[in-house]
Amino acid sequence: MAGPFKASFYLNSNDAEGWSENFYVSEADINTAATTAAGYIAPRMALSANNIHMVFGKVSDVTVKGDSLIVLPMSGNYPFVGTYTESPAGCFLEANTALLIELLAGATKKNRIFLRGLTLDVVTGRELLSPSGWASGFATWLTFIKTHFQVRKQVVPHTTPPTYTYTDADNAYFQRVTARKPGRPFGEPRGRKFSHRGA
């Protein structure tokens, strides 16, 4: 069955911050989609130092409710470790510092991407410094996402359940440096905190 398929990548930092990065890909079948999505790993990890780990990646069929029936892990030896060499060493930024990237399909369809796992030589305050070694990897990453991934847009007027269109991306660009809180670390308990009260 042809896509769209959802590719999800899960990342953690050494100080226990976690987040996911999700994209949509159209291929003839889910195995081909997984091969395409796996090509994201190397250019993505080239933008983060060795304090960042990609701990898992998967591809699922968006037509299957809950993504629970057809899920295909991407091949590779997880975790993958960031390969960017920061200068000075060890100057890692918190994951709430992110680059806001827009993935575009035409003039009206766009998805926002928050690129985290940055270092102080790449971003200082709200300024993107783009040292030469990182900048070349960033250009490669932008080319990959606009070449292989799609833009998802909810159909208007809204439907219940919501329906979406998926369109091949034709551009991707950096918009600004921003602050946005990531999710909880993967593997942490979910739901309400448990509090025991005595009788």
Backbone as CSV, one residue per row, in Angstrom:
resi,resn,N_x,N_y,N_z,CA_x,CA_y,CA_z,C_x,C_y,C_z
1,MET,0.845,-1.188,0.000,0.000,0.000,0.000,0.883,1.241,0.000
2,ALA,0.573,2.204,-0.835,1.325,3.443,-0.862,1.018,4.274,0.380
3,GLY,1.963,5.171,0.719,1.859,6.020,1.897,0.626,6.920,1.852
4,PRO,0.534,7.890,2.743,1.664,8.416,3.507,1.999,7.581,4.739
5,PHE,3.265,7.673,5.102,3.764,7.034,6.307,4.366,8.096,7.215
6,LYS,4.333,7.828,8.504,4.889,8.749,9.488,6.214,8.201,9.992
7,ALA,7.261,9.012,9.916,8.578,8.646,10.449,8.795,9.418,11.742
8,SER,9.096,8.705,12.812,9.299,9.317,14.128,10.689,8.978,14.643
9,PHE,11.371,9.999,15.133,12.726,9.846,15.661,12.725,10.361,17.102
10,TYR,13.317,9.583,18.015,13.294,9.915,19.436,14.718,10.186,19.899
11,LEU,14.909,11.356,20.533,16.242,11.779,20.941,16.266,12.133,22.422
12,ASN,17.421,11.906,23.040,17.659,12.255,24.436,18.987,12.989,24.549
13,SER,19.107,13.825,25.593,20.382,14.440,25.909,20.950,13.795,27.168
14,ASN,22.230,14.032,27.422,22.867,13.456,28.602,22.257,13.966,29.904
15,ASP,21.620,15.151,29.872,20.994,15.670,31.087,19.495,15.379,31.125
16,ALA,19.108,14.293,30.456,17.761,13.714,30.581,16.655,14.599,30.027
17,GLU,16.934,15.290,28.936,15.878,15.967,28.194,15.565,15.114,26.969
18,GLY,14.283,14.978,26.655,13.900,14.123,25.543,12.889,14.801,24.636
19,TRP,12.918,14.435,23.374,11.959,14.985,22.415,11.867,14.054,21.210
20,SER,10.869,14.295,20.370,10.726,13.517,19.148,10.684,14.462,17.962
21,GLU,11.035,13.947,16.791,10.967,14.676,15.536,10.186,13.808,14.563
22,ASN,9.101,14.358,14.016,8.187,13.587,13.178,8.092,14.168,11.774
23,PHE,8.090,13.267,10.792,7.998,13.669,9.397,7.061,12.706,8.673
24,TYR,6.662,13.102,7.471,5.761,12.275,6.665,6.426,11.994,5.324
25,VAL,6.284,10.755,4.882,6.963,10.321,3.668,6.000,9.477,2.837
26,SER,6.044,9.653,1.519,5.215,8.864,0.621,6.101,7.931,-0.186
27,GLU,5.882,6.646,-0.035,6.609,5.629,-0.795,5.633,4.531,-1.192
28,ALA,6.090,3.608,-2.019,5.212,2.548,-2.511,4.761,1.608,-1.404
29,ASP,5.595,1.412,-0.385,5.256,0.511,0.713,6.027,0.926,1.954
30,ILE,5.686,0.319,3.074,6.255,0.749,4.349,7.743,0.411,4.464
31,ASN,8.172,-0.668,3.823,9.596,-1.011,3.877,10.449,0.022,3.137
32,THR,9.953,0.478,1.985,10.664,1.519,1.248,10.660,2.823,2.030
33,ALA,9.542,3.118,2.691,9.461,4.318,3.521,10.476,4.270,4.657
34,ALA,10.665,3.093,5.251,11.634,2.957,6.331,13.055,3.189,5.827
35,THR,13.351,2.696,4.634,14.680,2.908,4.056,14.924,4.394,3.804
36,THR,13.921,5.075,3.252,14.038,6.515,3.017,14.233,7.261,4.330
37,ALA,13.410,6.943,5.323,13.476,7.649,6.603,14.798,7.412,7.320
38,ALA,15.362,6.215,7.178,16.633,5.919,7.833,17.758,6.810,7.315
39,GLY,17.593,7.334,6.084,18.588,8.249,5.545,18.654,9.567,6.300
40,TYR,17.668,9.841,7.161,17.639,11.065,7.957,18.648,11.014,9.107
41,ILE,18.992,9.822,9.557,19.749,9.678,10.804,21.114,10.362,10.736
42,ALA,21.910,10.064,9.715,23.266,10.621,9.642,23.281,12.144,9.532
43,PRO,22.507,12.761,8.605,22.527,14.224,8.564,21.978,14.878,9.822
44,ARG,21.031,14.209,10.486,20.504,14.777,11.731,21.537,14.746,12.838
45,MET,22.217,13.629,13.016,23.178,13.516,14.111,24.429,14.351,13.860
46,ALA,24.669,14.728,12.605,25.806,15.612,12.291,25.584,17.021,12.820
47,LEU,24.369,17.348,13.267,24.068,18.684,13.776,24.111,18.755,15.299
48,SER,24.381,17.631,15.960,24.432,17.600,17.422,25.748,16.984,17.883
49,ALA,26.196,17.428,19.049,27.427,16.898,19.630,27.144,15.565,20.321
50,ASN,28.163,15.001,20.952,28.033,13.652,21.495,27.231,13.571,22.794
51,ASN,26.650,14.690,23.227,25.729,14.641,24.370,24.309,14.290,23.950
52,ILE,24.077,14.169,22.639,22.748,13.866,22.110,22.738,12.465,21.513
53,HIS,21.705,11.716,21.834,21.562,10.345,21.346,20.198,10.161,20.687
54,MET,20.182,9.578,19.500,18.924,9.145,18.908,18.693,7.725,19.392
55,VAL,17.657,7.542,20.206,17.481,6.272,20.887,16.558,5.300,20.160
56,PHE,15.758,5.820,19.213,14.862,4.931,18.476,14.290,5.675,17.276
57,GLY,13.899,4.922,16.270,13.201,5.484,15.125,12.207,4.464,14.609
58,LYS,11.074,4.935,14.111,10.076,4.007,13.583,9.327,4.663,12.431
59,VAL,8.723,3.823,11.617,7.845,4.280,10.537,6.515,3.558,10.698
60,SER,5.422,4.315,10.598,4.108,3.716,10.759,3.176,4.218,9.667
61,ASP,2.135,3.459,9.415,1.139,3.789,8.398,0.106,4.723,9.015
62,VAL,-0.018,5.939,8.494,-0.942,6.894,9.103,-2.398,6.507,8.904
63,THR,-2.681,5.578,8.001,-4.065,5.153,7.792,-4.519,4.146,8.842
64,VAL,-3.577,3.682,9.678,-3.914,2.737,10.741,-4.093,3.512,12.030
65,LYS,-5.292,3.512,12.572,-5.596,4.288,13.756,-4.688,3.912,14.912
66,GLY,-4.060,4.919,15.498,-3.183,4.685,16.630,-1.793,4.232,16.253
67,ASP,-1.531,4.066,14.962,-0.205,3.620,14.509,0.225,2.330,15.213
68,SER,-0.712,1.488,15.570,-0.357,0.357,16.421,-0.305,-0.973,15.684
69,LEU,-0.871,-1.044,14.474,-0.939,-2.328,13.795,0.215,-2.544,12.813
70,ILE,0.653,-1.475,12.171,1.729,-1.608,11.193,2.840,-0.640,11.566
71,VAL,3.787,-1.106,12.356,4.899,-0.277,12.797,6.181,-0.999,12.446
72,LEU,7.053,-0.311,11.758,8.279,-0.934,11.291,9.486,-0.177,11.832
73,PRO,10.248,-0.766,12.741,11.454,-0.072,13.199,12.445,0.108,12.057
74,MET,13.117,1.251,12.059,14.156,1.474,11.060,15.401,0.682,11.423
75,SER,16.145,0.256,10.402,17.340,-0.528,10.663,18.433,0.350,11.244
76,GLY,19.327,-0.256,12.004,20.456,0.478,12.567,20.717,0.059,13.989
77,ASN,21.871,0.450,14.483,22.267,0.100,15.841,22.058,1.297,16.762
78,TYR,20.879,1.376,17.356,20.572,2.451,18.284,21.281,2.191,19.614
79,PRO,21.662,3.250,20.354,21.466,4.660,20.005,22.545,5.170,19.053
80,PHE,22.163,6.162,18.218,23.130,6.881,17.405,23.546,8.131,18.181
81,VAL,24.827,8.434,18.138,25.385,9.528,18.933,25.724,10.693,18.011
82,GLY,25.503,11.920,18.497,25.827,13.109,17.729,27.287,13.129,17.309
83,THR,27.550,13.614,16.108,28.905,13.578,15.555,29.513,14.962,15.355
84,TYR,28.786,16.026,15.701,29.342,17.369,15.551,30.353,17.649,16.656
85,THR,31.504,18.215,16.309,32.529,18.565,17.293,32.413,20.048,17.625
86,GLU,31.908,20.324,18.815,31.671,21.702,19.233,32.971,22.366,19.696
87,SER,32.998,23.690,19.663,34.163,24.439,20.119,33.700,25.719,20.826
88,PRO,34.077,25.857,22.129,34.888,24.958,22.947,34.123,23.707,23.345
89,ALA,34.877,22.694,23.727,34.271,21.406,24.055,33.345,21.531,25.267
90,GLY,32.252,20.809,25.207,31.356,20.713,26.357,30.381,21.850,26.534
91,CYS,30.332,22.773,25.580,29.401,23.911,25.708,28.062,23.557,25.075
92,PHE,27.279,22.758,25.795,25.998,22.282,25.296,24.877,23.211,25.757
93,LEU,23.885,23.405,24.903,22.717,24.197,25.260,21.588,23.293,25.729
94,GLU,20.735,23.831,26.593,19.545,23.102,27.003,18.654,22.866,25.790
95,ALA,17.854,21.814,25.856,17.021,21.453,24.701,15.871,22.420,24.465
96,ASN,15.625,23.347,25.402,14.569,24.322,25.131,15.022,25.395,24.142
97,THR,16.323,25.458,23.841,16.802,26.317,22.756,16.693,25.544,21.453
98,ALA,16.017,26.120,20.480,15.758,25.389,19.239,15.771,26.342,18.052
99,LEU,16.045,25.780,16.890,15.880,26.511,15.644,14.490,26.194,15.103
100,LEU,13.749,27.223,14.768,12.446,27.026,14.142,12.661,26.943,12.633
101,ILE,12.342,25.782,12.077,12.491,25.521,10.648,11.101,25.371,10.047
102,GLU,10.906,25.910,8.873,9.639,25.711,8.172,9.870,24.850,6.940
103,LEU,9.062,23.795,6.830,9.059,22.902,5.672,7.850,23.286,4.840
104,LEU,8.058,23.663,3.595,7.012,24.266,2.775,6.616,23.400,1.591
105,ALA,5.335,23.488,1.242,4.817,22.917,-0.006,3.957,23.992,-0.630
106,GLY,4.501,24.715,-1.586,3.783,25.837,-2.162,3.739,27.005,-1.203
107,ALA,2.814,27.927,-1.447,2.753,29.156,-0.662,1.912,29.034,0.600
108,THR,1.055,28.020,0.700,0.084,27.982,1.796,0.237,26.790,2.740
109,LYS,1.053,25.820,2.390,1.181,24.626,3.226,2.561,24.602,3.860
110,LYS,2.591,24.494,5.187,3.876,24.466,5.874,3.768,23.697,7.180
111,ASN,4.866,23.094,7.580,4.996,22.442,8.877,6.168,23.068,9.615
112,ARG,6.017,23.188,10.925,7.098,23.720,11.758,7.916,22.579,12.330
113,ILE,9.220,22.757,12.358,10.154,21.791,12.921,11.013,22.527,13.942
114,PHE,11.164,21.951,15.132,12.031,22.535,16.146,13.286,21.677,16.247
115,LEU,14.404,22.250,15.821,15.673,21.532,15.796,16.430,21.835,17.084
116,ARG,16.607,20.813,17.912,17.227,20.959,19.232,18.600,20.272,19.244
117,GLY,19.177,20.191,20.428,20.467,19.525,20.573,21.608,20.380,20.045
118,LEU,21.575,21.677,20.362,22.523,22.636,19.810,23.656,22.930,20.800
119,THR,24.659,23.624,20.320,25.808,23.980,21.142,26.033,25.491,21.088
120,LEU,26.850,25.988,22.029,27.028,27.428,22.186,27.734,28.068,21.001
121,ASP,28.525,27.311,20.274,29.183,27.898,19.100,28.229,28.000,17.906
122,VAL,27.097,27.312,18.004,26.087,27.373,16.935,25.067,28.474,17.223
123,VAL,24.625,28.567,18.476,23.653,29.580,18.879,24.140,30.274,20.142
124,THR,24.142,31.587,20.117,24.419,32.389,21.303,23.263,33.363,21.484
125,GLY,22.593,33.264,22.619,21.400,34.074,22.827,20.334,33.684,21.820
126,ARG,19.882,34.639,21.020,18.903,34.354,19.966,19.535,34.499,18.581
127,GLU,20.861,34.345,18.513,21.560,34.505,17.236,22.116,33.171,16.750
128,LEU,21.837,32.841,15.505,22.402,31.656,14.866,23.757,32.042,14.286
129,LEU,24.833,31.456,14.845,26.189,31.803,14.422,26.655,30.979,13.231
130,SER,26.192,29.728,13.139,26.510,28.847,12.008,28.001,28.771,11.697
131,PRO,28.810,28.209,12.589,30.216,27.976,12.231,30.293,27.088,10.994
132,SER,31.372,27.218,10.226,31.435,26.612,8.897,31.189,25.105,8.912
133,GLY,31.784,24.378,9.862,31.596,22.927,9.908,30.161,22.539,10.154
134,TRP,29.468,23.287,11.009,28.063,22.998,11.300,27.179,23.448,10.149
135,ALA,27.500,24.594,9.553,26.664,25.161,8.492,26.561,24.233,7.290
136,SER,27.649,23.560,6.939,27.598,22.642,5.799,26.698,21.451,6.108
137,GLY,26.758,20.966,7.352,25.860,19.886,7.750,24.410,20.326,7.785
138,PHE,24.164,21.568,8.182,22.810,22.117,8.221,22.230,22.206,6.813
139,ALA,23.051,22.617,5.859,22.584,22.685,4.464,22.220,21.297,3.945
140,THR,23.021,20.293,4.318,22.735,18.915,3.908,21.421,18.437,4.523
141,TRP,21.208,18.754,5.797,19.981,18.357,6.482,18.754,19.017,5.846
142,LEU,18.841,20.325,5.565,17.724,21.014,4.918,17.393,20.399,3.560
143,THR,18.434,20.075,2.795,18.215,19.452,1.489,17.522,18.111,1.636
144,PHE,17.916,17.336,2.637,17.301,16.017,2.834,15.818,16.151,3.149
145,ILE,15.460,17.017,4.098,14.051,17.044,4.503,13.157,17.590,3.392
146,LYS,13.651,18.541,2.610,12.781,19.071,1.551,12.722,18.145,0.340
147,THR,13.686,17.233,0.229,13.705,16.290,-0.890,12.882,15.039,-0.601
148,HIS,12.856,14.601,0.658,12.286,13.292,0.974,10.996,13.319,1.796
149,PHE,10.677,14.443,2.422,9.529,14.463,3.323,8.392,15.307,2.768
150,GLN,7.218,15.117,3.354,6.018,15.813,2.915,5.510,16.787,3.975
151,VAL,4.664,17.716,3.539,3.986,18.647,4.433,2.576,18.124,4.682
152,ARG,2.218,18.039,5.952,0.864,17.615,6.316,0.032,18.849,6.671
153,LYS,-1.186,18.904,6.116,-2.076,20.035,6.407,-3.475,19.508,6.670
154,GLN,-4.083,19.994,7.752,-5.440,19.555,8.074,-6.432,20.154,7.080
155,VAL,-7.384,19.311,6.675,-8.397,19.743,5.731,-9.303,20.782,6.388
156,VAL,-9.609,21.848,5.656,-10.500,22.896,6.138,-11.749,22.902,5.244
157,PRO,-12.990,22.894,5.782,-13.287,22.972,7.210,-12.908,21.691,7.940
158,HIS,-12.664,21.843,9.233,-12.215,20.707,10.037,-13.260,19.598,10.038
159,THR,-12.767,18.390,10.038,-13.646,17.225,10.076,-13.408,16.450,11.358
160,THR,-14.354,15.615,11.712,-14.213,14.767,12.896,-14.410,13.319,12.498
161,PRO,-13.407,12.446,12.614,-12.051,12.784,13.038,-11.344,13.638,11.982
162,PRO,-10.261,14.338,12.364,-9.591,15.220,11.404,-8.997,14.445,10.234
163,THR,-9.017,15.057,9.076,-8.391,14.480,7.891,-7.316,15.439,7.399
164,TYR,-6.356,14.883,6.693,-5.186,15.672,6.303,-4.855,15.432,4.827
165,THR,-4.178,16.417,4.250,-3.546,16.239,2.951,-2.049,16.140,3.160
166,TYR,-1.384,15.426,2.276,0.069,15.245,2.339,0.640,15.648,0.982
167,THR,1.535,16.630,0.998,2.068,17.197,-0.240,3.592,17.195,-0.190
168,ASP,4.233,16.807,-1.288,5.690,16.822,-1.330,6.220,18.217,-1.023
169,ALA,7.209,18.288,-0.146,7.816,19.576,0.187,8.619,20.090,-1.001
170,ASP,8.690,21.404,-1.112,9.516,21.989,-2.167,10.537,22.990,-1.627
171,ASN,10.499,23.245,-0.300,11.493,24.146,0.274,11.537,23.948,1.784
172,ALA,12.656,24.319,2.377,12.817,24.308,3.828,13.800,25.398,4.179
173,TYR,13.486,26.157,5.232,14.396,27.249,5.590,14.332,27.546,7.081
174,PHE,15.422,28.154,7.586,15.525,28.593,8.968,14.746,29.888,9.132
175,GLN,13.886,29.931,10.172,13.122,31.145,10.426,13.727,31.963,11.551
176,ARG,13.953,31.332,12.728,14.536,32.070,13.850,14.967,31.103,14.945
177,VAL,15.768,31.632,15.880,16.088,30.908,17.106,14.947,31.159,18.084
178,THR,14.521,30.122,18.767,13.392,30.266,19.673,13.621,29.436,20.934
179,ALA,12.776,29.634,21.911,12.790,28.839,23.137,11.475,28.087,23.224
180,ARG,11.550,26.783,23.311,10.337,25.956,23.376,10.655,24.722,24.201
181,LYS,9.880,24.522,25.222,10.137,23.420,26.151,9.963,22.075,25.459
182,PRO,10.937,21.154,25.628,10.779,19.817,25.041,9.873,18.952,25.904
183,GLY,9.627,17.735,25.436,8.833,16.791,26.212,9.639,16.176,27.329
184,ARG,8.991,15.284,28.077,9.688,14.612,29.172,10.632,13.556,28.601
185,PRO,11.666,13.174,29.360,12.589,12.136,28.875,11.852,10.840,28.590
186,PHE,12.304,10.105,27.591,11.664,8.848,27.241,11.940,7.813,28.308
187,GLY,10.931,7.017,28.615,11.075,6.024,29.664,10.579,6.508,31.013
188,GLU,10.255,7.815,31.140,9.731,8.343,32.393,8.275,7.910,32.573
189,PRO,7.825,7.784,33.813,6.414,7.452,34.037,5.508,8.522,33.465
190,ARG,4.324,8.112,33.004,3.357,9.050,32.451,2.111,9.084,33.338
191,GLY,1.306,10.104,33.143,0.081,10.222,33.906,0.274,11.050,35.160
192,ARG,-0.748,11.056,36.003,-0.714,11.864,37.220,0.286,11.301,38.221
193,LYS,0.841,12.240,39.030,1.708,11.778,40.111,0.877,11.059,41.165
194,PHE,1.449,9.979,41.697,0.740,9.202,42.710,1.075,9.744,44.088
195,SER,0.090,10.001,44.894,0.306,10.490,46.233,-0.482,9.617,47.197
196,HIS,0.231,8.993,48.151,-0.426,8.117,49.104,-0.816,8.915,50.343
197,ARG,-2.071,8.844,50.708,-2.533,9.531,51.911,-2.951,8.491,52.939
198,GLY,-2.513,8.685,54.116,-2.874,7.770,55.180,-4.332,7.919,55.588
199,ALA,-4.883,6.890,56.235,-6.281,6.926,56.642,-6.476,7.885,57.798
